[in-house]
């Protein structure tokens, strides 16, 4: 692709990402997007066909970024538990690299009334389900191998996603609860630790314990 064309595409997508952060697709105008991108309105239509086409391209980028991050987490060289910790880390990295992509996946907005909106919302839901299945699968494998205690893997996956979403969203709070990147990493690890190991104190076995 011509580098100038690629720069135009990237600028339009970046501008749309910023504007859709606080307002629905219906509310944002093509003029605002073009102005934020520093290009003519015609460039938007020439490259994406419409505002809906631009939004669809942004959703595709979010889905692909999410897949790439999660692929790095669920590698065959890691144990199931290590994959779960890595998934939390990669999910945070997705937020750090592209806050709006994280918002689109974790806290999807009402797609509005434009024609392709509902279809895009459904595709986002499918991707969320796919990533949830990967986490459930890691939990199942951990249970079957004896690394994890027997829990309901689907319920546990839901607890983990809810905890991760809540913790990462602290990164954009406007008040004293706002957390920076190092603290977000610590909190994610702490939340995963609680799920993995529980809160109940388990005394160390005695030195003469045959099971030791």
N, C-alpha and C positions, 0 to 999 in steps of 0.2 A: 504493500500500500504506500502511496505517496506520503512522505513524512508530513507535509503540510495538511493533507486531509486527515491524517491520524491525529495531529495536534488539534484540529478543529473538533473532531469527534470527542477527544478527551476533554476539551474545554467545555463542550456542551454537556457531557455526562457529569462532569464535576460540578458545573453550575446547577444542573437539575438535582443532583444529590444534595447540595446545600439548601436549595429552596424547598425541596420536598421534606426536609428535616422537620420543619415546623408547620407546614401547611399541606392540605390535600392536593392531589393532582388536579382536581377541578378548580381549585382556587388560584393556582399558579398559572400565569399566562405565558404564551410563547415569547412575547416581547420581553418579559422579565428574565426569562432564561437566556435569551440571546444577549440582552444587555449585560447580565452577570458574566456570560462567557466572553463578551467583547467581540461578538461576531454579528453579522446581519441575520435578521429573522429568516431570510431565504436559506441560509446555511442549515438551519434546523430542518426545514422541509426537504431540502435537497439530500440530506444525509439520513434522515429518519422518517420522512414522510409526514409525520404529525407529532403532536405532543405525546399521544398514546404510544407511538412507535419509539420515541425517545425513552419513555418510562419503561416500556417493555425491554429495551436494551439495557437499561439500568438494572432491572430485575435479573436479567440474564447474567450480568456481571456479578451481582450479589450471590446468585446461586453457584456460579462457578468458583468464586472466591471461597465460599463456604465449603464446597467439595474439596478444594485443594487443601485447605487447612485441616479438615477432618481426615483426609487421606494421609496426611503426615502424622496424625495421631494413632490411627489404627494400623500400624505396621506389624508384620509378622514377627519381628525381632523383639517385640515387647510382650510381657505377660498381660493377661486381661486387666489386672489392677493398674499396671503401668499405662495401659492404653486409656483407661478412664482418667487418670491424672493428666495425661497428655492431651486428651480431648478438652479438658477444662482450660489448659494453657493455650491451646490453639484457638479456642473460642474467644478467649480474651484477646489474643493477637488479632483475630478478625475485627474485633471492636476497635483496637488501637489503630489498625491500618485503615479501616473504613467504618467509622461510627454509624453511618446511615445504613450500611449493609446489615450491621448487627441489629439496628432498630427494625429494619424491614422483616427480618427473620424472627426476632424475639418478640417484638411488639408491633405486629402488622396493623397498619391503618385501614380504615374503611376505604376500599378502592374508589369510592365515588360512583358516578353514573356514566362515565365514559365507556364506550362499547367493550373494550378489551379488559376492563378493570376486574371483572369477576373471574375471568379466565386466569389472569395473573395471580389473583388471590388464591385460586385453587392450586396453581403450580407451586406457589410458596408453601402451601399446606402440605403438598406431596413431598417437597424437599425436607420439611421439618419432620415428617413421618419417617423418611428414609434415614435421617440422622438419629432419630430416636431408636429405630430398629438396630442400628449399629451399636448404640450404647447398651440396649437390652441384650444383644448378642454377646457383648463383652462380659456383661454381668452373668449371663448363663454359663459361658465358658469358665468364668472364674469360680462359679459355684460347682460346676461339674468336676473341675480339677482339684477342688478342695481348698483353693486359695481364699475363697470367700465363703462366709456362712450362708446358710439357706435363707433367702429372702424372696419376696415377690419381685422379680426383675423389672416388670413393667412399672410397678409402683415406685420402686427405687430409682428407676431412670427418670420418672416424673419429678421426684424429689430433687434429684441432682440438677435437672434442667431448671427447675424453679429457683433453686439456690443460686446457680450460676447466673441466671438472668438477673436476679435481684441484686447480687453482688456487683456484677459488671455495670449495672445501671447506676450505681453509686458514683461512677466516674463522671456523670454529667449533672449531678445534683448541684443546685446553686447555693446550698447552705453548708453548715458545719459537718454534715454527714458525707460530703464529697470526699472521695479518696483518690490518691494518685496511683500511678501504675505499680510501684513496688508494693504498696499496701493492698491493692486489688489482687496481686499475685498471692500474697500471704493469706488473704481472706478466702480465695478460691481453694487453696491447698487445705486450709483449715476446714472449710465446708466439706470437702471431699474426704478428709480424714475422719470427720464425725460420722459420715455415712459408712465409710469403709471399716472403721474400728469401733464405733459407738462411743457413748459417754460413760458407761458403767465402768467402774474401776475393777480391773482384773488383777488380783495379787500375783506376784511372781511365784513360780513353783519353788518349793523348798529344795535345798541342795540334794537331799537324800530321796527326793521324789523319783520313783522309778520311771516316770514319764519324762523326766528332765533330760 
